[in-house]
Amino acid sequence: MEDTVLVEPPSCGTDEVELLVFVMSAPGHEAARQTIRNTWGGKLHKSSNVRVLYILGREAAVSGDILVEDFQDTYLNLTLKSTFMLKWITRHCSQTKFVFKIDDDVFVNAEKLWETLESTQLYFKSIPIKGLDGEFKSKGTDYALIGHVMNTVPIRDPTSKWYLPPKFYPLNIFPTFLSGTGYIFSGSLATPLYLCALKTPFINLEDVFITGLCATTQLGLRLTHNPGFQWRPMTVGGTHTCNYKQSVLVHGSFQPDTIQDIFSKAQDDLLCDTILFHLLSSLSTLTDFFRNIFRI
């Protein structure tokens, strides 16, 4: 494996790591990283068997929790960033039980995240692993891939943020994949996913690439849908504090001060099992159903 690291955190070594959190950050996002350290990231980090790291491209770093790789850090290079993440885990922390990949503009509910990990249903799969001799051998492993399962089609509008040129991906439907705003995978999958990424033709949508083209299509892995992984806020009542208290994560392209505010409110002892909140949740589900049908 070619050494492409510019700055890296200490290796996991022989430490037992229950959860390795990799935050997809970027140059200039110091405030976002510090907010995560002060809120949900700090809460997770209080556990001795959790590590929270940040990955970005080409920026000087002084903190001991940042991995800087030699690439241009742009939205179109998210696939490269995720591949570098898999490479680092394979080389330095492959014994971790779970990996949580998350963007730095997402609110995370640490309690609900732990509940998800503790109740995880594992599947078993025999996966080809490349040995030191260069030969591939099948290795059985228990695994999980958890998040918001997506079933969508490529966007061919060149003005869209998610535009995918037909020459990159000629098919008119994606394989089932997990929303890249945040997902969990077993540490045992880091190496198979990394090796798959190296041989798979590049596309600029990292979630489709890693959890779709590699995980489901080539490795034949099963995805676990968890409605608590909100790739966008509830359509109705999305800003209600109970929405954050009952979710694993909520993506809203949040600014650091918004995440700080949500985190503070979510610590309140608020009763969420109410008729009002159930009504908001039902209306949101119904609205999303029709939005998906008509692709609004």
C-alpha positions as CSV (number, residue, x, y, z in Angstrom):
1,M,0.0,0.0,0.0
2,E,1.5,3.3,-1.1
3,D,2.0,5.8,1.8
4,T,-0.2,8.8,1.0
5,V,-0.6,10.2,4.6
6,L,0.5,13.7,5.3
7,V,-0.6,13.8,9.0
8,E,-2.1,10.9,10.9
9,P,-3.3,10.1,14.4
10,P,-1.7,7.4,16.5
11,S,-2.5,3.8,15.5
12,C,-5.0,1.8,17.5
13,G,-2.1,-0.6,18.3
14,T,-3.3,-3.4,20.5
15,D,-6.1,-1.3,22.1
16,E,-9.5,-2.9,22.1
17,V,-11.7,-0.4,20.1
18,E,-15.4,-0.9,20.3
19,L,-16.3,2.0,18.1
20,L,-14.1,4.0,15.6
21,V,-15.8,7.2,14.5
22,F,-14.5,8.8,11.3
23,V,-15.8,12.3,10.7
24,M,-15.7,13.5,7.1
25,S,-14.4,17.0,7.5
26,A,-12.6,19.5,5.3
27,P,-10.0,22.3,5.4
28,G,-11.4,25.4,7.0
29,H,-13.9,23.4,9.1
30,E,-12.1,23.9,12.4
31,A,-15.2,25.2,14.0
32,A,-17.3,22.2,13.0
33,R,-14.6,19.8,14.4
34,Q,-14.4,21.7,17.7
35,T,-18.1,21.7,18.1
36,I,-18.2,18.0,17.6
37,R,-15.5,17.6,20.2
38,N,-17.5,19.7,22.6
39,T,-20.9,17.9,22.0
40,W,-21.7,14.5,20.7
41,G,-18.1,13.5,19.8
42,G,-16.9,14.4,23.3
43,K,-19.8,12.4,24.8
44,L,-18.8,9.3,22.8
45,H,-15.1,9.9,23.6
46,K,-15.6,9.6,27.3
47,S,-15.8,5.9,26.8
48,S,-12.3,4.4,26.9
49,N,-12.9,2.1,24.0
50,V,-14.1,4.7,21.5
51,R,-11.9,6.8,19.2
52,V,-13.2,9.9,17.2
53,L,-11.1,10.9,14.2
54,Y,-11.4,13.4,11.5
55,I,-10.3,12.9,7.9
56,L,-9.6,15.7,5.4
57,G,-7.2,16.6,2.6
58,R,-4.1,18.9,2.5
59,E,-4.3,21.0,5.6
60,A,-1.8,21.5,8.4
61,A,-3.1,19.9,11.6
62,V,-2.0,20.1,15.2
63,S,-4.6,17.9,16.9
64,G,-3.9,14.3,17.5
65,D,-7.2,13.2,16.1
66,I,-6.9,14.3,12.5
67,L,-5.9,12.2,9.4
68,V,-4.7,14.3,6.5
69,E,-4.3,12.6,3.1
70,D,-2.6,13.8,0.0
71,F,-5.6,14.8,-2.2
72,Q,-7.6,17.8,-3.2
73,D,-10.5,18.1,-0.7
74,T,-13.6,18.7,-2.8
75,Y,-17.1,17.4,-2.8
76,L,-16.3,15.4,-6.0
77,N,-13.5,13.6,-4.2
78,L,-15.6,12.2,-1.3
79,T,-15.1,8.8,-2.8
80,L,-11.3,9.2,-2.5
81,K,-11.7,10.4,1.1
82,S,-13.8,7.3,2.1
83,T,-11.3,5.1,0.3
84,F,-8.4,6.7,2.3
85,M,-10.5,6.1,5.5
86,L,-10.8,2.4,4.6
87,K,-7.0,2.3,3.9
88,W,-6.1,3.8,7.3
89,I,-8.4,1.4,9.1
90,T,-7.0,-1.6,7.3
91,R,-3.4,-0.6,8.1
92,H,-3.9,0.8,11.7
93,C,-7.2,-0.2,13.3
94,S,-8.6,-3.3,11.6
95,Q,-9.5,-4.8,14.9
96,T,-12.1,-2.2,15.8
97,K,-15.6,-3.8,16.2
98,F,-17.6,-1.0,14.5
99,V,-16.8,2.0,12.4
100,F,-19.2,5.0,12.3
101,K,-18.7,7.2,9.2
102,I,-20.3,10.6,9.6
103,D,-20.3,14.0,8.0
104,D,-19.3,17.0,10.1
105,D,-22.6,18.9,9.5
106,V,-24.7,16.2,11.1
107,F,-26.2,16.0,14.6
108,V,-25.6,12.7,16.3
109,N,-27.5,11.4,19.3
110,A,-24.8,9.4,21.3
111,E,-27.3,7.5,23.4
112,K,-29.3,6.3,20.4
113,L,-26.1,5.4,18.6
114,W,-25.1,3.1,21.5
115,E,-28.5,1.6,21.6
116,T,-28.2,0.8,17.9
117,L,-24.8,-0.8,18.3
118,E,-26.0,-2.9,21.3
119,S,-29.0,-4.2,19.5
120,T,-27.3,-4.8,16.1
121,Q,-28.3,-7.9,14.2
122,L,-25.2,-9.5,12.7
123,Y,-25.1,-11.4,9.4
124,F,-22.5,-14.0,8.3
125,K,-20.7,-13.9,5.0
126,S,-17.7,-15.6,3.4
127,I,-15.7,-12.8,1.9
128,P,-12.5,-13.1,-0.3
129,I,-9.5,-11.6,1.6
130,K,-6.1,-10.9,-0.1
131,G,-3.4,-12.5,2.0
132,L,0.3,-11.5,2.4
133,D,1.1,-13.9,-0.5
134,G,-1.1,-12.0,-2.8
135,E,-3.6,-14.8,-3.0
136,F,-7.3,-14.4,-2.2
137,K,-8.8,-16.7,0.3
138,S,-12.4,-16.8,1.6
139,K,-12.9,-15.8,5.2
140,G,-16.1,-16.1,7.1
141,T,-17.1,-13.0,9.1
142,D,-20.0,-11.7,11.1
143,Y,-20.9,-8.2,10.0
144,A,-23.4,-5.3,10.0
145,L,-24.0,-2.4,7.6
146,I,-26.5,0.0,9.2
147,G,-28.0,3.3,8.1
148,H,-30.7,4.8,5.9
149,V,-31.2,2.4,3.0
150,M,-31.6,4.3,-0.3
151,N,-33.2,3.1,-3.6
152,T,-32.7,5.8,-6.1
153,V,-31.7,6.5,-9.7
154,P,-28.8,8.6,-11.1
155,I,-29.3,12.3,-11.5
156,R,-28.3,13.4,-15.1
157,D,-28.8,17.1,-14.6
158,P,-25.4,18.8,-14.9
159,T,-26.4,21.6,-12.6
160,S,-27.2,19.2,-9.7
161,K,-24.8,18.7,-6.8
162,W,-25.3,14.9,-7.3
163,Y,-24.8,14.9,-11.1
164,L,-23.4,11.6,-12.3
165,P,-22.2,11.6,-15.9
166,P,-23.4,8.6,-18.0
167,K,-19.8,7.8,-18.9
168,F,-19.1,7.2,-15.2
169,Y,-22.2,5.1,-14.7
170,P,-24.3,4.2,-17.7
171,L,-27.0,2.2,-15.8
172,N,-30.4,3.9,-15.1
173,I,-30.7,2.6,-11.5
174,F,-28.4,2.4,-8.5
175,P,-27.9,-0.7,-6.4
176,T,-29.3,-0.5,-2.9
177,F,-27.0,1.6,-0.8
178,L,-26.8,3.5,2.5
179,S,-27.0,7.3,2.7
180,G,-23.5,8.8,3.0
181,T,-24.6,11.3,5.6
182,G,-23.8,8.6,8.2
183,Y,-23.6,4.9,8.4
184,I,-22.1,2.1,10.5
185,F,-20.1,-0.9,9.3
186,S,-18.3,-3.7,11.1
187,G,-14.5,-3.3,11.3
188,S,-14.2,-6.7,9.7
189,L,-15.5,-5.2,6.5
190,A,-12.8,-2.4,6.2
191,T,-10.3,-4.5,4.3
192,P,-12.8,-6.2,1.9
193,L,-14.3,-2.8,1.1
194,Y,-10.9,-1.2,0.6
195,L,-9.8,-3.9,-1.7
196,C,-13.0,-3.6,-3.6
197,A,-12.7,0.1,-3.9
198,L,-9.2,-0.2,-5.5
199,K,-10.6,-2.4,-8.4
200,T,-13.9,-0.6,-8.9
201,P,-14.3,2.1,-11.6
202,F,-14.6,5.5,-9.9
203,I,-17.8,7.4,-9.5
204,N,-18.2,10.6,-7.6
205,L,-20.9,9.5,-5.2
206,E,-19.1,7.8,-2.2
207,D,-22.2,6.2,-0.6
208,V,-23.2,4.5,-3.9
209,F,-19.6,3.5,-4.5
210,I,-18.7,2.1,-1.1
211,T,-22.0,0.7,0.2
212,G,-23.7,0.1,-3.2
213,L,-21.3,-1.0,-5.9
214,C,-18.8,-2.6,-3.4
215,A,-20.9,-3.8,-0.4
216,T,-24.1,-5.0,-2.0
217,T,-23.2,-5.6,-5.7
218,Q,-19.7,-7.1,-5.5
219,L,-19.5,-8.5,-2.0
220,G,-23.2,-9.5,-1.7
221,L,-23.6,-7.9,1.7
222,R,-27.0,-7.2,3.4
223,L,-27.9,-3.6,4.5
224,T,-29.9,-2.9,7.7
225,H,-32.3,0.0,7.4
226,N,-32.7,2.1,10.6
227,P,-35.3,4.9,10.4
228,G,-33.3,6.7,13.2
229,F,-30.7,7.6,10.5
230,Q,-32.4,10.7,9.0
231,W,-30.7,11.7,5.9
232,R,-32.8,14.9,6.0
233,P,-35.0,16.3,8.9
234,M,-38.6,15.1,9.2
235,T,-40.7,17.0,6.6
236,V,-43.2,17.9,9.3
237,G,-41.9,18.7,12.8
238,G,-38.2,18.2,11.8
239,T,-37.1,21.0,14.1
240,H,-38.9,19.5,17.1
241,T,-36.5,18.6,19.9
242,C,-38.0,15.2,20.2
243,N,-37.0,14.5,16.6
244,Y,-33.4,14.8,17.7
245,K,-33.8,12.9,20.9
246,Q,-35.4,9.9,19.2
247,S,-33.0,9.8,16.2
248,V,-29.6,8.3,15.8
249,L,-28.6,11.1,13.5
250,V,-30.2,14.0,11.7
251,H,-28.6,15.6,8.6
252,G,-29.5,19.2,7.9
253,S,-26.3,20.7,6.7
254,F,-26.1,22.2,10.1
255,Q,-23.7,25.0,11.1
256,P,-21.6,24.5,14.2
257,D,-23.7,26.8,16.4
258,T,-26.9,25.0,15.3
259,I,-25.4,21.6,16.3
260,Q,-24.4,23.1,19.7
261,D,-27.9,24.4,20.2
262,I,-29.5,21.1,19.2
263,F,-27.2,19.2,21.5
264,S,-28.0,21.4,24.5
265,K,-31.8,21.1,23.9
266,A,-31.5,17.3,23.5
267,Q,-30.1,17.0,27.0
268,D,-33.3,18.2,28.5
269,D,-35.6,15.7,30.2
270,L,-38.4,16.2,27.7
271,L,-41.4,13.8,27.4
272,C,-41.5,12.7,23.7
273,D,-44.1,10.0,23.9
274,T,-47.0,12.4,23.2
275,I,-49.9,12.4,20.8
276,L,-48.6,15.6,19.2
277,F,-45.2,14.2,18.3
278,H,-46.7,10.9,17.1
279,L,-49.0,13.0,14.8
280,L,-46.0,15.0,13.5
281,S,-44.1,11.7,12.8
282,S,-47.1,10.2,11.0
283,L,-47.6,13.3,8.8
284,S,-43.9,13.4,8.0
285,T,-44.0,9.7,6.9
286,L,-47.1,10.3,4.8
287,T,-45.6,13.4,3.2
288,D,-42.3,11.6,2.4
289,F,-44.3,8.7,0.9
290,F,-45.9,11.0,-1.6
291,R,-42.7,12.9,-2.3
292,N,-40.9,9.7,-3.2
293,I,-43.8,8.6,-5.5
294,F,-43.8,11.9,-7.4
295,R,-40.0,12.4,-6.9
296,I,-40.5,15.9,-5.4
